[in-house]
Amino acid sequence: MSSFSGPPAAARPGDTAGTLRLLAYLALAITLLVLDHRGGWLRQVRVQASLLAQPVWALAGLPGRLGGGLRDSLASRELLLEENRQLRNDLLLANARLTRLRNAAIDNAQLRDLLGVAERSGLDVQLVPILDIDLARSRQRLVLAAGSREGVQLGQAVIDAGGLLGQVVEVTPLHATVLLLTDPDHAVPVMISRNGVRLIAYGGGDRLELRDVPLNRDVQVGDVLVTSGLGGRFPPGFPVATITALRTDESQAFLVGELAPAAQLDRGRDVLLLRPGSPLPPGTADPATDVPPAGAAADAAPSPTAAGGSATAAPRRGTSPASTPSSTPAQAPADASPRTPPSSTPPRPETPR
């Protein structure tokens, strides 16, 4: 037995009413669209509706904007960090290149100075690079990247653009060791360029100094000391140092002087080796003929303890006038008289001389 389920779906009253409402709404919408398109009657209504809906749109788009801004911020931060790293690396590389260029400029300037000294002085020199350096207080030495294969010899004088550096004390086939002026075991005979007074400059570990200078010597702060040539180790006339200070020693009987070396002992990458037989620097006379005036000669010839109390300086000084034909007769007695003891020998044997 079949049951009755009611009228068909198409014949239900509710469905028919809904369909009619939908058709009415569609007709109204079409009518409004046509009227608005032709006359623009709903423009103001649309504007007001958009103003009312703006907060809703803003609120609805807020999460998207926040997410996009966060992504942009993170991307910008990563980009900035990467850019900063790249710029920092570029800056380090630029600083390294700048440092190398500065060092190259300094080296070029020093080489120009060295070559300029050789050209102006007409010296027979050999340019040698420095391989190692030892500037301890008790040991002041350089190791050069040249040895006997390059013609380096023991005793060669070493100079730079400023003046005398030292001398070669050890030679191997590939290297040579230079004893600097400031080494405690080194001493160099010098003379004051102003008046020719002879002294000895001693190494003090990291400085040069004068010792046991008689009080009556004509020595002043600011005097320039040059090599005297005594002993034959160093050619005469090369700048050695400048007197920076003078004081009396503990006994109050002698002067002690502090010297500033003329050479740049703590810098430079190259030095000049004087070959044997090199000419004298321009404007430099032989120390035996470069005798000061009478007043200065009297100060320059006191006692055998002159020249820093060295026992070797006085005999050389006494023999220099005799060994040099160009010495004047008036200067020889002034230099020899303080050292000639009283004697009973008559002066007759001196007449033929």
PyMOL commands that set and color helices and strands:
alter all, ss='L'
color gray80, all
select helices_A, chain A and resi 9-11+13-39+43-121+148-150+294-299+306-309+313-323+331-339+348-350
alter helices_A, ss='H'
color red, helices_A
select strands_A, chain A and resi 125-136+139-144+157-159+164-171+176-180+187-192+198-203+208-214+224-227+239-248+254-261+270-274
alter strands_A, ss='S'
color yellow, strands_A
deselect
rebuild
show_as cartoon
